[in-house]
Structures are given as C-alpha cells and as structure tokens.
Amino acid sequence: MTEEEGTKSHPLRRNRRRLCVSLTLLVLVLLLTLFIICLILALTLFKPKDPDARVLSTTITGVSPRVTLPVLHVELNLTLDLVVRVHNPNRASFTHSDGASHVTYRGIQVADADVAPGKVPSRGSEDMKYRLTVEADRLAEKAGSLATDVLSGGVGFDINTRLPGRVNFLGIIKRHAVAVSDCHIVVGFPRLKVKSQECNTRTKI
C-alpha cells in the first residue's frame, strides 16, 4: 500500500469510529429514556394500590334457639350468610389465595369458614358468598353472658375476614397485601334478625 493510499484510509477509520460511538450513544440515550418512562409509569399510572375487602351484607338463614326455665339457660345455633366484596383499584389483576373468616363472641371464637381463592380483574370487584355456622357448644363457655344479652334484646358478634393476595404488573412490579375486614353485628331478639352492622376495612402490607 502506497503512502497516498494509507493517508486516505485514516479518515475512513476515523469516520467509522465516530459512527460507532454515535450509534452507541444513541442506544444508551434510548435505553435511558425507556427506563425513565417505565419509572414514571411505575410511580404514577401503575403504582400498586391496596385492594380492600368489604362485607356487603350479613343474613341469618338458619337459627335454632333453645331456652330452658326455671333456671335460665340459652343455647343458640346460628347460620350466617355473608357477602364480601373485594375491590381491586389497580391496573393489573389481584390474585388472592385461601382466605379465612372467624366469628367471635365476647372474645371466644364460635365459628369459622374458609374463603376460596380467586382473581379480581383490573379495576374491578368480585362478590364472594360464604356461610358461617355458630354452634351452641362453642357458646357454652359464655352461657351466662349469652342469657344476659338475649334478655337485653341483642347478641353481638365480631366477624374478621382476611384475604391474602398479590398484585403483579407484568411480572416486574409485585405488591403483597392482606385485605382485612372487621365487622360487628348485633342479632336482635326475639325477631332473630340482624339488628345492626358496622364494618371497617384495612390492608396489611
């Protein structure tokens, strides 16, 4: 190769290097821009929000009270039908695993039920129905308090429902949460209907 040809090849090599550097910088800028866009979406539009579980209604579908005299003794078998609504405010589905619901009377657990797993669509809700049966033998420990409440016209029960689950955005952003609903209901006597119901919802991360 002559000196003249070698001199001509230097600018070509420099141009190639400049082109490679320019393309590399362009790719880096595009990747950085894409990362910033994804980060903004993750912190705004796709920011995980807490799902919640709310008891819509509690209905007594079966009741079998027994009162004995002259010494007042009350036995009560009670069947409660609950409708729980799980709301998912996220732009991705919320998958919840097996949940549980417990009924307590004056601190004593008197009924429990499993809540089936499910999937709540993006920005949607799911209504779940399940049944809780309060057995008389579980109330035996509080028989005296139960008799007093019956005579006063109302028996109060506390219902706690827990639904553990996860929100998953494209397999990248994951949020684990437990939707919790706490309700206090009062069963009126002698009509044996739900007299009042107060509920609060919360989410445990």
Phi, psi and chi 1 to 4 in degrees:
 res  aa     phi    psi   chi1   chi2   chi3   chi4
   1 MET       -  130.0 -176.2  172.4   61.7      -
   2 THR   -74.4  165.8   64.3      -      -      -
   3 GLU   -62.9  -34.2 -176.9  178.2  -11.0      -
   4 GLU   -67.6  -40.2 -176.8  178.8   -5.9      -
   5 GLU   -67.8  -39.4  -71.3  173.6  -18.6      -
   6 GLY   -63.1  -36.9      -      -      -      -
   7 THR   -66.8  -36.3  -56.2      -      -      -
   8 LYS   -70.9  -29.4  -70.5 -179.2  179.3  178.8
   9 SER   -74.2  -25.6   65.3      -      -      -
  10 HIS   -59.8  -47.9  -70.3  -52.3      -      -
  11 PRO   -60.9  -34.9  -23.5   34.1      -      -
  12 LEU   -64.8  -43.2  -70.5  176.2      -      -
  13 ARG   -64.4  -39.3  -74.6 -161.3  -66.2  -90.7
  14 ARG   -64.9  -39.6  -75.8 -162.1  -65.3  -90.2
  15 ASN   -64.2  -39.9  -71.4  -23.8      -      -
  16 ARG   -63.6  -42.3  -70.1 -164.5 -171.5  106.2
  17 ARG   -62.4  -44.2  -70.2 -164.4 -164.8   98.8
  18 ARG   -61.1  -39.9  -71.5  172.1 -176.8  170.3
  19 LEU   -65.0  -43.4 -179.2   60.2      -      -
  20 CYS   -63.0  -42.8  -70.3      -      -      -
  21 VAL   -63.6  -42.5  171.0      -      -      -
  22 SER   -63.1  -43.3  -61.3      -      -      -
  23 LEU   -65.4  -40.2  -71.2  175.3      -      -
  24 THR   -62.9  -44.4  -58.0      -      -      -
  25 LEU   -63.1  -39.7  -70.6  174.9      -      -
  26 LEU   -62.8  -44.2  178.7   60.9      -      -
  27 VAL   -62.7  -43.3  170.4      -      -      -
  28 LEU   -62.0  -41.5  -70.2  174.8      -      -
  29 VAL   -63.5  -42.5  169.4      -      -      -
  30 LEU   -64.2  -42.7  -71.0  174.7      -      -
  31 LEU   -64.3  -40.9  -70.7  174.8      -      -
  32 LEU   -64.8  -41.4 -179.1   60.6      -      -
  33 THR   -63.4  -43.1  -57.1      -      -      -
  34 LEU   -62.8  -40.8 -178.0   61.4      -      -
  35 PHE   -63.5  -42.9  172.7   76.3      -      -
  36 ILE   -64.4  -41.1  -67.5  173.5      -      -
  37 ILE   -62.4  -45.3  -68.0  173.3      -      -
  38 CYS   -62.9  -38.5  -69.6      -      -      -
  39 LEU   -66.4  -41.9 -177.4   61.7      -      -
  40 ILE   -63.0  -43.3  -67.9  172.9      -      -
  41 LEU   -63.7  -40.1  -70.2  175.3      -      -
  42 ALA   -64.6  -34.7      -      -      -      -
  43 LEU   -87.8  -12.1  -64.9  175.8      -      -
  44 THR  -122.6  -83.2   54.8      -      -      -
  45 LEU   -61.9  -42.1 -171.7   62.8      -      -
  46 PHE  -104.1   18.7  -67.6  109.9      -      -
  47 LYS   -63.9  123.6 -178.3 -179.4  179.3 -179.9
  48 PRO   -61.2  134.6  -21.8   33.6      -      -
  49 LYS  -116.2  157.2  -58.8  178.4 -179.3   66.3
  50 ASP   -80.1  126.0  -63.3  -29.2      -      -
  51 PRO   -73.1  162.3   26.5  -32.7      -      -
  52 ASP  -139.0  152.2   66.8   81.2      -      -
  53 ALA  -117.0  129.3      -      -      -      -
  54 ARG  -132.2  130.4 -172.8 -179.9  -56.0  -85.3
  55 VAL   -77.2  115.5  176.2      -      -      -
  56 LEU   -81.0  -40.4  -65.4 -177.2      -      -
  57 SER  -155.4  151.5   65.9      -      -      -
  58 THR  -130.2  123.0  -54.1      -      -      -
  59 THR  -126.0  137.1  -51.7      -      -      -
  60 ILE   -88.1  115.7  -61.5  174.8      -      -
  61 THR  -107.7  -12.3   55.9      -      -      -
  62 GLY  -154.0  132.6      -      -      -      -
  63 VAL  -147.0  139.2   61.8      -      -      -
  64 SER  -141.1   81.0  177.5      -      -      -
  65 PRO   -84.6  152.7   30.4  -31.3      -      -
  66 ARG  -142.3  122.7 -165.5  172.7   93.9 -178.7
  67 VAL  -118.7  127.3  180.0      -      -      -
  68 THR  -115.1  145.0   58.7      -      -      -
  69 LEU  -129.9  164.7  -64.5  170.3      -      -
  70 PRO   -77.4  -25.9   29.3  -36.4      -      -
  71 VAL   -80.6  117.5  178.0      -      -      -
  72 LEU   -65.4  121.1 -179.0   61.2      -      -
  73 HIS  -139.1  126.6  179.2   72.1      -      -
  74 VAL  -116.4  130.4  178.2      -      -      -
  75 GLU  -119.5  139.6  -68.7 -175.7   -1.6      -
  76 LEU  -141.3  118.8 -179.4   65.4      -      -
  77 ASN  -105.7  127.7  -71.6  -40.4      -      -
  78 LEU  -136.9  133.8 -164.8   66.4      -      -
  79 THR  -114.0  123.6  -59.2      -      -      -
  80 LEU  -113.0  129.1  -57.0  172.2      -      -
  81 ASP  -103.5  121.5  -80.7   -5.0      -      -
  82 LEU  -111.5  144.7  -88.7   68.1      -      -
  83 VAL  -119.3  116.4  178.7      -      -      -
  84 VAL  -113.1  129.3  175.9      -      -      -
  85 ARG  -104.3  124.3  172.4  167.1  -67.5  173.9
  86 VAL  -102.1  120.3 -178.0      -      -      -
  87 HIS  -108.2  132.6  176.2   64.4      -      -
  88 ASN  -116.4  107.1  174.2   27.4      -      -
  89 PRO   -84.4    1.9   32.2  -34.0      -      -
  90 ASN   -84.5  164.0  -65.9  -75.8      -      -
  91 ARG   -91.4   22.9  -66.3  179.9 -179.5  -89.4
  92 ALA  -144.0  157.4      -      -      -      -
  93 SER   -69.7  153.9   60.8      -      -      -
  94 PHE  -113.6  117.9  170.2   65.8      -      -
  95 THR  -103.3  120.5  -56.8      -      -      -
  96 HIS  -111.5  140.2   59.2   88.3      -      -
  97 SER   -88.0 -167.6   54.2      -      -      -
  98 ASP   -57.5  129.1  -67.5  -35.6      -      -
  99 GLY  -109.9 -178.0      -      -      -      -
 100 ALA  -149.0  149.6      -      -      -      -
 101 SER  -131.5  135.8 -171.0      -      -      -
 102 HIS  -129.7  142.0  -55.3  -77.2      -      -
 103 VAL  -113.7  130.7  179.8      -      -      -
 104 THR  -123.1  149.1   57.9      -      -      -
 105 TYR  -126.4  113.3  171.0   71.3      -      -
 106 ARG    50.6   44.7  -67.3 -176.5  176.3  -91.0
 107 GLY    86.4   -5.9      -      -      -      -
 108 ILE  -103.7  127.0  -58.4  -62.7      -      -
 109 GLN   -71.1  124.5 -175.1  172.4  -44.8      -
 110 VAL  -119.5   -6.8  -65.6      -      -      -
 111 ALA  -163.6  153.1      -      -      -      -
 112 ASP  -154.1  158.1   56.1   77.8      -      -
 113 ALA  -154.6  148.8      -      -      -      -
 114 ASP   -87.5  144.6  -66.3  -31.3      -      -
 115 VAL  -109.2  124.0 -179.1      -      -      -
 116 ALA   -65.5  147.0      -      -      -      -
 117 PRO   -67.0  161.9   24.5  -33.7      -      -
 118 GLY  -168.8 -176.4      -      -      -      -
 119 LYS  -137.8  123.2 -168.6  172.7 -174.7  178.9
 120 VAL  -100.7  126.1 -174.3      -      -      -
 121 PRO   -66.2  167.1   24.9  -34.3      -      -
 122 SER   -56.2  128.0  165.3      -      -      -
 123 ARG    51.7   37.9  -53.5 -179.8   78.5  177.1
 124 GLY  -127.7 -174.9      -      -      -      -
 125 SER  -136.6  157.0  -60.8      -      -      -
 126 GLU  -135.6  128.6  176.2 -168.8   15.8      -
 127 ASP   -97.6  125.9  -69.8  -11.9      -      -
 128 MET  -117.4  136.5  -61.3 -178.7  -62.9      -
 129 LYS  -115.4  135.0  -60.6  178.1 -179.1  179.7
 130 TYR  -152.9  167.3   58.0   95.6      -      -
 131 ARG  -121.2  138.4  177.7  166.2  -67.6  179.9
 132 LEU  -122.0  131.8  -69.2  156.2      -      -
 133 THR  -115.9  117.8  -59.0      -      -      -
 134 VAL   -87.0  118.0  178.2      -      -      -
 135 GLU   -94.2  141.9  -59.8  -72.2   -9.2      -
 136 ALA   -60.7  -37.5      -      -      -      -
 137 ASP   -66.4  -27.5   57.3  -13.2      -      -
 138 ARG   -74.1  -23.3  -65.3 -165.5 -176.2 -173.1
 139 LEU   -87.7   -6.3  -71.6  167.3      -      -
 140 ALA   -58.6  -35.6      -      -      -      -
 141 GLU   -62.7  -27.6 -174.7  176.5  -20.7      -
 142 LYS  -112.8   32.4  -64.6  -71.4 -176.0  177.5
 143 ALA   -58.6  -40.7      -      -      -      -
 144 GLY   -64.0  -45.7      -      -      -      -
 145 SER   -65.1  -37.3  -61.0      -      -      -
 146 LEU   -62.9  -43.5  179.9   61.6      -      -
 147 ALA   -61.7  -41.6      -      -      -      -
 148 THR   -63.0  -43.5  -58.9      -      -      -
 149 ASP   -65.7  -39.9  -71.4  -17.2      -      -
 150 VAL   -61.6  -44.0  168.6      -      -      -
 151 LEU   -65.5  -29.4  -70.9  175.2      -      -
 152 SER   -80.6  -10.6   68.0      -      -      -
 153 GLY   100.7    2.6      -      -      -      -
 154 GLY  -161.8  135.2      -      -      -      -
 155 VAL  -114.3  123.5  178.5      -      -      -
 156 GLY   -95.7  137.8      -      -      -      -
 157 PHE  -128.1  147.1  -65.6   96.0      -      -
 158 ASP  -109.7  131.4  -66.6  -57.0      -      -
 159 ILE  -118.8  121.1  -56.0  172.6      -      -
 160 ASN  -115.0  124.4  172.5  -94.1      -      -
 161 THR  -122.0  131.3  -57.6      -      -      -
 162 ARG  -126.0  131.5  -61.6  167.2   61.2   88.4
 163 LEU  -129.0  102.1  -70.9  173.2      -      -
 164 PRO   -80.9  142.9   28.2  -31.6      -      -
 165 GLY  -165.5 -169.9      -      -      -      -
 166 ARG  -151.0  137.8 -178.2  179.6   67.2 -176.7
 167 VAL  -101.3  129.4  178.4      -      -      -
 168 ASN  -127.2  116.3 -166.6  -29.2      -      -
 169 PHE  -100.6  102.1  -66.7   90.1      -      -
 170 LEU    55.5   24.0  -56.9  175.9      -      -
 171 GLY    73.3    6.1      -      -      -      -
 172 ILE  -105.7  -54.2  -58.2  173.3      -      -
 173 ILE   -98.8  118.6  -54.4  171.6      -      -
 174 LYS  -122.5  141.1  -62.4  179.3 -179.3  179.5
 175 ARG  -135.1  115.9  179.0   68.4  172.1  -93.7
 176 HIS   -92.7  136.5  -65.2  -92.4      -      -
 177 ALA  -153.5  156.9      -      -      -      -
 178 VAL  -122.4  113.2 -179.9      -      -      -
 179 ALA   -81.8  126.6      -      -      -      -
 180 VAL  -123.5  135.8 -179.1      -      -      -
 181 SER  -125.4  128.3  173.3      -      -      -
 182 ASP  -117.4  122.5  -66.1  -54.6      -      -
 183 CYS  -126.7  146.1  -71.9      -      -      -
 184 HIS  -121.4  119.9 -180.0   76.1      -      -
 185 ILE  -117.6  152.3   68.5  167.3      -      -
 186 VAL  -122.3  121.8  176.0      -      -      -
 187 VAL   -92.5  120.1  178.1      -      -      -
 188 GLY   -80.5  145.5      -      -      -      -
 189 PHE  -122.9  140.4  -78.5   81.8      -      -
 190 PRO   -93.6    5.9   33.3  -36.0      -      -
 191 ARG   -72.7  -22.3  -65.8 -174.2   61.6 -168.7
 192 LEU    56.8   48.7  -63.1  173.0      -      -
 193 LYS  -125.8  158.3  -59.9  -70.4 -175.5 -178.7
 194 VAL   -68.7  115.2  175.5      -      -      -
 195 LYS   -82.9  -39.8 -167.3  175.1 -179.9  179.8
 196 SER  -154.3  157.9   64.5      -      -      -
 197 GLN  -149.3  125.1  172.2  178.7  -51.6      -
 198 GLU  -126.9  129.2  -63.7  179.6    5.2      -
 199 CYS  -130.4  148.2  -65.9      -      -      -
 200 ASN  -131.6  144.0  -67.0  -54.2      -      -
 201 THR  -119.0  150.6   61.1      -      -      -
 202 ARG  -154.5  164.4   55.1 -165.2  168.3   91.8
 203 THR  -128.7  129.9  -56.8      -      -      -
 204 LYS  -104.0  125.5  -62.4 -179.8   68.6  175.2
 205 ILE   -94.0      -  -54.0  -59.3      -      -
